[in-house]
């Protein structure tokens, strides 16, 4: 009979045990490292579909333009020229839809709402479905389902605060342009003759056609299968605190419909159930779209009647800023200048 220990003395078996322990320790360390990396990978994971961020970028681009214009002192006619080029290029639908998409990201960034989505994924059951599938099925059957989750009111409050604050910042710049329109009449450059209106309108159109898209890269964190955008860690124009502090509240039944769309998008984003078709369906604000289309047309007509920079400044303040503030801020009972 072959003895298992007959090939080596006792001392040799200890040495062999030690040599066998090294690969085992290495393997254990590798497993620990793999688990650690897996946790890190999940915590930094991005949503599998970035349709919502890309749609929101249309709104962020307007914020970026407002910030760029704010930084320019009123010292030459180029100030109104650049403001016209920048602000006239924003498509009404891209701006209204972009606001809805960004509002959804603000809602998804609300910790209590994020936790509620996580709880639903854990415990949801519906028609034989569980987890995310059950959540999505109930949302598809009843769009108001998500409004009954915990954390919804806090998410709505954050969206309203962001909307009112942004509207306040837009209109503050609009009023500054209107005030400067009067002050510029006392300067030589403010009353100097501009190039013919058709040339300026064509110049703005060409500028718009040459612009690149705003980056939609957005930091996010995923924990236990629920994704939250890291808006506070994003670049300035993506921050929910970008606007000027101003209270806001949901403005009537039409605004409630918009908020339901926002919350459905937020829930889909959080549960990694987003796609382009859903964004097309839910990221809509028809009242804002119509209002912004009219504002853009009115701005174009106003610019067509101008001859001097001070006149341009008034058009920009009233129609490119105050009107846009009102067209987007109505949801939160905010927007527009005096």
C-alpha positions, 0 to 999 in steps of 0.5 A: 500500500502506498503511504501518502507521506512516504516520499518525504520526511516530516521536516520536508512536509513542513517546508512543502506546507510553507511553499504551498501556503504562498500561492494560497495567500497570493490567491486570497489577496487576488480575490480581495483585490478583485472584490475591492476593485468591483466595489470601486467600479460599481461606485464610479459606474456610469449609466449604461445609456447617456441619453438624459445627459445629452438632452440636458446638455442643451439647457446647460449650453444656455447656462454657459452662454449666460455666464459668459455674457455676464463676465463681459463689461459693457465697454463696446458694441461687441458686447451686444454683438456677442450676446446676440450671437450666443443667445439667438442660436438656441433652438426652442425645443432643445432648450425646453426639452433640455430643461426637463432632462436637467430637472430629472437629473436634479431629482435623481440627485436627491438622496431621499429620492434615490433611497426610495428607488433603491427600496422599490428595486429591493421589494417591488413585485408586480404581475410575477415580476420583481425588482427593476422589472416590477418597478418599470412595469408599474411606471409604464402602467401608471405614470403617477406611480413614481409620485407616490414614492418616499422622497418625491416631495424633496426632489420636487422642491429641489427642482423648483428651487433650481428652476426659480433660481435659474429664472432669477439669474436670467432675468437679472442679466436681462434687466442689466441689459435693459438698464445699459440700453439707456446708459449706452445712449450717453456713449459714442459707441452706444449710438454708433451705427451698426452693420445692416440688420440682415448682415447681423442676423446672418452672422448670428446664424453662421455662428450658431451653425459653427458651434460644437455641442456642450459636453454631456460627461457627468460624474455619477455614483452607483450603489446597490444598483441605483445611480445618482448623478454627482451634480455638485462635483460637476463643472459650474454650469451643471451645478443645481446651485448655478442660479440666484437663490429664489423660492419656487413652487409648482405652478398649477396643474400643467406644471404638475404634469411636467413634474410627473414627466421629470420624476419618471425620467429621474426614476428611470435614470436612477434604476439604469432603465434609460433610453433615447425613446423614453427621453423623447416621450417624457422630456417634453414641455410644450408650453415652454417650447411654444413660448420659446419659439415666440421669444426667438421670433420676437428677438429676430424681429426686434434685432431687424429693427435696430440700428445702434448697440443700445437698441440691440441691448434692449432687444437682448435684455427683453427677448433673449433673456427676460422672455426665456426666463418667463418661458422656463420659469413658469413651472415654478411661478418664476421668471421674467423681468419687471 
